[in-house]
Amino acid sequence: MYNPGIQVLVRATAAVSVMIAAAACGGHQDSATTGPSATASPDSSVYTAELEKSDLPWSGSPSPYDAVANLDGGRRVALHYLRGKGLVEQHYSPTAKAWTEPRVIYRTKTDACQGIHLRTKKGTVAAIADFGSYCYDGEPPTESVAAVGTSGLTEWSVDVTKDFDGWERATVSSDGQQVVFGRDTTLRWSRADGFERS
């Protein structure tokens, strides 16, 4: 049975549904979500482990072969050297009250040199680490590592400079989108382009 009143109501309901869907897909965005964010990625990490330490001997405390930095919201990141493996990373969730399983972000069998240095800003972590065949004998590093962790620390970009004295500093921009590693030369990293030498 044809009822014009019901037909008008159905058409009006359909029109409202289309407008709501259009607004949800392409409507106005909050200004906080329009620009790229260093911490926008959801955390896909699994937190079930204890914090591990370097297996390299060191008298005294703290060991330069372990580095921990605080992040926003009570999160933490830790890097350490493991003999015969290289540079290892873990990160901590205050919700889970546990760390991720250790993961090698730079694999090498050469000796660890000097300490590990971390800088963080807006969820981006910059790390400096060095390795060399005769570092224990006082020789300079032969592998100087610049590493940057993003996306909840599930992704790490690594650049290795051979036969170099090591990076002296790493500076993370206030928005976490860029990192500059410096010594006598400069190495730049950005979320858009990765590593680039100046």
Secondary structure, 3 states (H helix, E strand, C coil): CCCHHHHHHHHHHHHHHHHHHHHHHHCCCCHHHHCCCCCCCCCCCCCCECCCCCCCCCCCCCCCCEEEEECHHHCEEEEEEECCCEEEEEEEECCCCEECCCEEEEECCCEEEEEEEEEEECCEEEEEEEEECCHHHCCCCCEEEEEEEEHHHCEEEEEEEECCCCCCEEEECCCCCEEEEECCCEEEEECCCEEEEC
